[in-house]
């Protein structure tokens, strides 16, 4: 209950801009990095607290529902007096309340990409970026399996009485452009591809069993244009374009692969003259 109260308090504290982002589950525009962080940090705290509160509400709903069912069955079997049924009735009420709380938290849930990837990445860019420049960001915080991200759905031949439905989703959830402190121009994207296979099979006793398996591919792409007055590129082109695909049963939970690509672009260049350090207190022009 404490986490439910914390999530409710954090939601009440959101400003108008943060509520618009929470409703749309999208961020798009060009702003100073500090301003974007001021908008997204409270949403990250709400999402992290909401994740815990939602698990508690779901577990509470199941537990209270089972307890109410068992209590009612025992009361009927023992022909218990009417006051006895007040306890199962109260448990049923808690079950309904917990279910409503779970559904409410589900509506405001954002993908974990916000707290595990986007916010850590923005903090790095705040430290390493040009404080006078703006960040162009497009961030989609919807679930990857919503209808608008559906690519294909088809039936596969499972044989032996099995039915397999394969569904493919594509989620281009992150894109941005920034200028780093040394004047380098950085462009980055992240695209998730999900393959879901749902297998349904009827056993000899007639019982239907369903098994779902998901596979994830995340592709990071980075383009770094290094300033020619400070760096000698490995190739005649000043723009280094790199990409990396992460394949797993669960999506990566940090921005390290993307940052590694940026570091690789620098490793491929030769430093000619160190850039002048920029004051982090400089105000955007």
C-alpha positions as CSV (number, residue, x, y, z in Angstrom):
1,X,0.0,0.0,0.0
2,X,2.9,2.3,0.7
3,X,4.1,2.1,-3.0
4,X,0.6,2.7,-4.2
5,X,0.4,5.9,-2.1
6,X,3.9,7.0,-3.4
7,X,2.9,6.4,-7.0
8,X,-0.3,8.4,-6.5
9,X,1.7,11.3,-4.8
10,X,4.2,11.3,-7.7
11,X,1.5,11.4,-10.3
12,X,-0.2,14.4,-8.5
13,X,3.1,16.3,-8.5
14,X,3.5,16.1,-12.3
15,X,3.3,19.4,-14.2
16,X,1.2,20.0,-17.3
17,X,4.0,19.2,-19.7
18,X,4.8,16.0,-18.0
19,X,1.1,15.0,-18.0
20,X,1.0,15.6,-21.7
21,X,4.0,13.3,-22.2
22,X,2.5,10.7,-19.9
23,X,-0.8,10.7,-21.9
24,X,0.8,10.6,-25.3
25,X,3.7,8.4,-24.2
26,X,5.9,10.3,-26.6
27,X,8.5,13.0,-26.6
28,X,9.4,14.9,-29.7
29,X,11.2,18.2,-30.2
30,X,14.3,20.3,-29.8
31,X,15.2,21.6,-26.4
32,X,18.2,22.0,-24.0
33,X,19.2,18.7,-22.5
34,X,18.7,20.1,-19.0
35,X,15.1,21.0,-19.9
36,X,14.4,17.5,-21.2
37,X,15.9,15.9,-18.1
38,X,13.7,18.2,-15.9
39,X,10.6,16.8,-17.8
40,X,11.7,13.1,-17.9
41,X,13.2,12.6,-14.4
42,X,9.9,12.8,-12.5
43,X,8.3,10.5,-15.1
44,X,11.2,8.0,-14.5
45,X,10.6,8.1,-10.7
46,X,6.9,7.6,-11.3
47,X,7.4,4.7,-13.6
48,X,9.9,3.0,-11.3
49,X,7.5,3.4,-8.3
50,X,4.5,2.4,-10.4
51,X,6.2,-0.8,-11.6
52,X,6.6,-1.9,-8.0
53,X,3.1,-0.7,-7.0
54,X,1.6,-2.6,-9.9
55,X,3.2,-5.8,-8.9
56,X,2.0,-5.4,-5.4
57,X,-1.5,-4.5,-6.6
58,X,-1.6,-7.6,-8.9
59,X,-0.3,-9.9,-6.2
60,X,-2.8,-8.4,-3.7
61,X,-5.7,-8.9,-6.1
62,X,-4.8,-12.5,-6.7
63,X,-4.3,-13.3,-3.0
64,X,-7.5,-11.6,-1.8
65,X,-9.5,-13.2,-4.6
66,X,-8.2,-16.7,-3.7
67,X,-8.7,-16.1,0.0
68,X,-12.3,-14.8,-0.6
69,X,-13.1,-17.9,-2.7
70,X,-11.7,-20.3,-0.2
71,X,-13.4,-18.5,2.8
72,X,-16.8,-18.5,1.0
73,X,-16.5,-22.1,0.1
74,X,-15.6,-23.1,3.7
75,X,-18.5,-21.0,5.0
76,X,-21.0,-22.7,2.7
77,X,-19.7,-26.1,3.4
78,X,-19.9,-25.6,7.2
79,X,-23.2,-23.7,7.0
80,X,-21.5,-20.8,8.9
81,X,-23.7,-18.0,10.2
82,X,-24.1,-14.8,8.2
83,X,-21.5,-12.8,10.1
84,X,-18.8,-15.2,9.0
85,X,-19.3,-14.2,5.4
86,X,-18.3,-10.6,6.2
87,X,-14.6,-11.7,6.0
88,X,-14.9,-13.2,2.4
89,X,-16.9,-10.2,1.4
90,X,-14.2,-7.8,2.7
91,X,-11.5,-9.8,0.9
92,X,-13.6,-9.7,-2.3
93,X,-13.8,-5.9,-1.9
94,X,-10.0,-5.7,-1.5
95,X,-9.6,-7.9,-4.6
96,X,-11.8,-5.5,-6.6
97,X,-9.9,-2.4,-5.3
98,X,-6.5,-3.9,-6.0
99,X,-7.6,-4.8,-9.5
100,X,-8.8,-1.3,-10.2
101,X,-5.5,0.1,-8.8
102,X,-3.6,-2.4,-11.1
103,X,-5.5,-1.2,-14.1
104,X,-5.0,2.4,-13.3
105,X,-1.2,1.9,-12.9
106,X,-1.2,0.0,-16.2
107,X,-2.7,2.9,-18.1
108,X,0.2,5.2,-17.0
109,X,2.9,2.7,-17.4
110,X,5.9,3.6,-19.7
111,X,8.4,1.3,-21.2
112,X,11.5,0.5,-19.1
113,X,13.5,2.1,-21.9
114,X,12.9,5.4,-20.1
115,X,14.6,4.5,-16.8
116,X,17.2,2.1,-18.1
117,X,18.3,3.6,-21.4
118,X,17.0,7.1,-22.2
119,X,17.6,8.8,-18.9
120,X,21.1,7.4,-18.4
121,X,21.9,8.4,-22.0
122,X,20.7,12.0,-21.5
123,X,22.7,12.3,-18.3
124,X,25.9,11.3,-20.3
125,X,25.0,13.8,-23.0
126,X,24.5,16.5,-20.4
127,X,28.0,15.9,-19.2
128,X,29.7,15.4,-22.6
129,X,27.6,17.7,-24.7
130,X,28.0,21.3,-25.8
131,X,26.1,23.3,-23.1
132,X,25.3,26.0,-25.7
133,X,23.6,23.6,-28.1
134,X,20.2,22.0,-28.2
135,X,19.2,18.3,-28.3
136,X,16.8,17.0,-30.9
137,X,15.0,14.0,-29.5
138,X,12.2,11.6,-30.6
139,X,11.3,9.2,-27.9
140,X,8.4,6.7,-28.0
141,X,7.6,5.2,-24.6
142,X,4.7,3.0,-25.7
143,X,4.8,-0.8,-25.5
144,X,6.5,-2.5,-28.4
145,X,3.5,-4.8,-29.0
146,X,0.9,-2.1,-29.7
147,X,-1.1,-2.4,-32.9
148,X,0.6,0.5,-34.7
149,X,4.0,-1.3,-34.5
150,X,2.7,-4.6,-35.9
151,X,4.6,-5.7,-39.0
152,X,3.3,-9.1,-39.8
153,X,1.2,-12.0,-38.3
154,X,1.1,-15.5,-39.9
155,X,0.2,-19.1,-39.0
156,X,3.0,-21.6,-39.1
157,X,2.7,-25.3,-39.6
158,X,3.3,-26.8,-36.2
159,X,2.3,-30.4,-36.9
160,X,1.1,-32.9,-34.3
161,X,-2.0,-30.9,-33.5
162,X,-0.1,-27.8,-32.7
163,X,-1.1,-24.3,-33.8
164,X,1.6,-21.7,-34.0
165,X,1.0,-18.0,-34.6
166,X,4.0,-15.8,-35.3
167,X,3.8,-12.1,-34.8
168,X,6.5,-9.5,-35.7
169,X,6.7,-6.0,-34.3
170,X,9.1,-3.2,-35.2
171,X,9.6,-0.4,-32.6
172,X,11.8,2.6,-33.7
173,X,11.6,4.1,-30.3
174,X,14.7,6.4,-30.1
175,X,16.2,9.0,-32.4
176,X,18.3,12.1,-31.6
177,X,20.9,14.6,-32.7
178,X,23.3,16.4,-30.4
179,X,26.5,18.4,-30.5
180,X,29.3,17.2,-28.2
181,X,31.7,19.5,-26.2
182,X,34.5,19.2,-28.8
183,X,32.1,20.2,-31.6
184,X,31.4,16.7,-32.9
185,X,27.9,16.2,-34.3
186,X,26.2,13.0,-33.0
187,X,23.2,11.3,-34.5
188,X,21.8,8.1,-32.9
189,X,18.9,5.8,-33.2
190,X,17.6,2.6,-31.5
191,X,15.1,0.2,-33.1
192,X,13.6,-2.9,-31.5
193,X,12.3,-5.9,-33.4
194,X,10.3,-8.5,-31.6
195,X,9.2,-11.9,-32.8
196,X,6.5,-13.5,-30.7
197,X,5.5,-17.2,-31.3
198,X,2.3,-18.4,-29.6
199,X,2.0,-22.2,-29.6
200,X,-1.4,-23.8,-28.8
201,X,-1.6,-27.6,-28.3
202,X,-4.4,-30.0,-27.2
203,X,-3.1,-32.9,-25.2
204,X,-4.7,-36.4,-25.3
205,X,-6.9,-35.5,-22.3
206,X,-8.4,-32.7,-24.3
207,X,-6.7,-29.9,-22.2
208,X,-5.5,-27.0,-24.2
209,X,-2.0,-25.6,-23.4
210,X,-0.6,-22.3,-24.7
211,X,3.1,-21.3,-24.7
212,X,4.4,-18.0,-25.7
213,X,8.1,-17.3,-26.6
214,X,9.6,-13.9,-27.5
215,X,12.8,-13.0,-29.2
216,X,14.2,-9.5,-29.3
217,X,16.7,-7.7,-31.6
218,X,17.8,-4.2,-30.8
219,X,19.8,-2.2,-33.4
220,X,21.7,0.8,-32.3
221,X,23.0,3.1,-35.1
222,X,25.4,6.0,-34.5
223,X,26.8,8.6,-36.8
224,X,29.6,10.8,-35.5
225,X,30.9,13.8,-37.6
226,X,34.2,14.8,-36.0
227,X,35.5,18.4,-36.4
228,X,38.3,18.4,-39.0
229,X,40.3,21.0,-37.1
230,X,40.7,18.6,-34.2
231,X,40.6,15.1,-35.7
232,X,42.1,13.3,-38.7
233,X,39.6,10.7,-39.8
234,X,40.7,7.1,-40.6
235,X,38.9,7.4,-44.0
236,X,38.5,10.5,-46.2
237,X,34.9,10.8,-45.0
238,X,34.6,12.8,-41.8
239,X,31.4,11.0,-40.9
240,X,31.8,7.7,-39.1
241,X,28.6,5.5,-39.3
242,X,28.5,2.5,-37.0
243,X,25.8,0.1,-35.9
244,X,25.4,-2.8,-33.5
245,X,22.7,-5.5,-33.1
246,X,21.9,-6.9,-29.7
247,X,20.0,-10.2,-29.8
248,X,18.5,-11.7,-26.6
249,X,15.5,-13.2,-24.9
250,X,15.1,-9.9,-23.0
251,X,15.9,-6.4,-24.2
252,X,19.2,-4.7,-23.1
253,X,18.7,-2.6,-19.9
254,X,21.4,0.1,-20.4
255,X,22.7,2.5,-23.1
256,X,26.3,1.0,-23.0
257,X,26.2,-0.5,-26.6
258,X,25.3,2.9,-28.0
259,X,28.0,4.7,-26.0
260,X,30.5,2.0,-27.1
261,X,29.7,2.9,-30.8
262,X,30.4,6.6,-30.1
263,X,33.7,5.6,-28.4
264,X,34.6,3.4,-31.4
265,X,34.1,6.4,-33.8
266,X,36.7,8.3,-31.7
267,X,39.1,5.4,-31.6
268,X,39.1,5.3,-35.4
269,X,40.2,9.0,-35.6
270,X,43.5,10.6,-34.8
271,X,43.6,13.7,-32.5
272,X,45.4,16.6,-34.2
273,X,44.8,19.4,-31.7
274,X,42.9,19.2,-28.4
275,X,39.6,21.2,-28.5
276,X,39.3,24.1,-26.1
277,X,37.2,23.1,-23.0
278,X,33.8,24.5,-22.8
279,X,32.4,25.9,-19.5
280,X,29.4,23.8,-18.3
281,X,28.0,27.0,-16.9
282,X,27.6,28.5,-20.4
283,X,24.0,29.3,-21.3
284,X,22.5,28.1,-24.6
285,X,22.5,30.9,-27.1
